[in-house]
């Protein structure tokens, strides 16, 4: 049996380059998984964190942190926004938002408040949000980034509607701000859970499209590609069996 065949230089080069790329992509996916795990732990811990002064975090919230704040003011009760994006149960429903004018605010900005998830009745229709309380209120919750817009289709649905409450399938703060005609703070206030409320307040970081486990699965896939590339090079250059020669006497 002959020995291993010497591979061409370009075959070795392509294999090495491919392996480096695959390994680098796998490591990157592992880093992304670790980053999201860290964010999830911070988010879980933020529910029990002490309150932060809203003025300290309002315009420049800390990156990758979720401060708990308390604000005073009143709702703009005639400007309810319904996010028709059911994610909580099979009956469907909607997430309800309302702008909140802070007491004594000199910035003139509104704070968009996430009141919570309003379950549907199984008919597929967007549920009707109950009337908001009027007058001065004190609210408390997490100061969170708005939900991701994703791939927004159909243009600005808010501008096409003339009556409130308005319904949309994604939340774009710039569009909401334009529709309200007043500046919004860069994050939303997700209210603390309240057993007496009709709203379901189970706020989570939205990693449904790419959770940490999926990043790790992709990392395994990239590492597997690197191994396959090496195995293919070895198989293509394995020793050949000598040809069998038949002899006749």
Secondary structure, 3 states (H helix, E strand, C coil): CCCCCCCCHHHHHHHHHHHHHHHHHHHHHHHHHHHHHHHHHHHHHHCCCCEECHHHHCCCCCCCCCCEEEEEEEEEEEEEEEECCCCCCCCCEEEEEEEEEECCCCCCCEEEEEEEEEECCCCCCCCCCCCCCCCCEEEEEEEECCCCCCCCCCCCCCCCCCCCCEEECCCCHHHHHHHHCCCEEEEEEEECCCCCCCCECCCCCCCCCCCHHHHHHHHHHHHHHHHHHHHHHHHHCCCCCCCCCCCCC
